[in-house]
Amino acid sequence: MAAPVLANREELLQCALPVWYESFKHLTIESVFIPLSQAFVDYLGSDGLVLPEGCELPGHVISNDESNNEEENEQSWIDHEDDESLMGPVFPELIQKISDSIQTLNGNVFPKLNWSAPRDAVWISPGNTLRCTTPGEIILLLKSSDFISHDLSLLEDTNTETGSHDGETGSQDGSITDLKTGSDDDSIKTGSDDDSIKTGSQDVCSVTLLDSNSTDISHDQPAHMLCLRKWTSIQSSSEFRCFVKDNDIIAISQRDCTGFYEYLCEYKETILQDILKFHSNKISMKFPIKDYVMDVFRPNEDEIVLIDFNPFSIMTDGLLFSWEELDGITTPILGTPELRLITDSSGIQPSSLYTTRLPKDVLDLSTGTDIHKLLDLLKLHNLQQ
């Protein structure tokens, strides 16, 4: 059976955080949304990595080696101090809005755009984390992320005919779930222990992308939005991905496939019932499309927090399910969907993010995707013998 292909534009729009947040903010993490100008979007898509003026990164202690290197390179910098290419762009209003929003969210935020988080760029962050406290940290992550670049062009690559599933499928590196929150090292989940889950409040700034009188969002062009979510501690073992078809959950997967959590098997039935109850009472028939994927977090028994929505499409990671399986399920077996868990350490899967932390040449050699590089390496090896 053919797997679902790229989600259509309407499905993508409905799964954008700024679109659904207002309806479900009492169930999810407090968030603030900032519209991005076309000039800033163009800056994110441009070559180079020069931060805007006024976007200093948090300071760090300079070692003796670093001090010596700075002295050696000082003259080089002086020689180029008048080079306009080294001057950062100017976005004072945006930077001020980001600063104000960070303070609104208690000083620590997790950034993303409409759909995507810069999880592939965590290596460039000063603290090797997506936990941000300054506008500079946020912009550095956005500017360095291929996931964010994919997010900016996502609508242009989708089919604009509502209800149609014709078109090319998204690549593995460009899948919408690879761009979203919810894996072991990506997001809201590694906050300090004293952080607690807090759902959205009435005084949170929220932006509705679509006109309230609009009935067909597939013809509306949403603005690119910077979404700042309050940094919250989330245990990766307690996240789950729910696959919904015709408003019913047909399958549930452990969200973090890079770890084996033995206790999940013991509480499997309780976890399943809590998720089904939450979806039935809070989400089902309230989300505007009938087929979708829902990510949730279960901090305690009888407590579920909504994390995100994704399209019911191959562009969303099926995790422990294949999309051939999911597409073939019409109704849950015996009325109860399967909660699939990693039941022993042999089922652990590697993180797809590891490939973003290696030079492309190394990846090409290890995967054999560039046969010419492999041949060159073998020739070099033979010459050295």
Secondary structure, DSSP 8 states (H G I E B T S, - for coil): -----S--HHHHHHTSHHHHHHHHTTTBB-EEEEE--HHHHHHHHSSS----TT---------HHHHHHHHHHHHHHHHTTT-GGGS----HHHHHHHHHHHHHTTT-EEEE-SS---GGGGGGSTTSSS-BSSHHHHHHHHHH-HHHHHHHTTGGGS--STT---S----STT-TTTTSS-STTTSTTB--TT----B--TTS-----S-TT-S-GGG-----EEEEEE--B--GGGEEEEEEETTEEEEEEES-TT---HHHHHTHHHHHHHHHHHIIIIITTTSSSSSEEEEEEEEETTEEEEEEEEESSTTS--TTS-HHHHHH-SS-GGG--EEE---SGGG----GGGGGGS-HHHHHHHHT--HHHHHHHHHHHHHH-
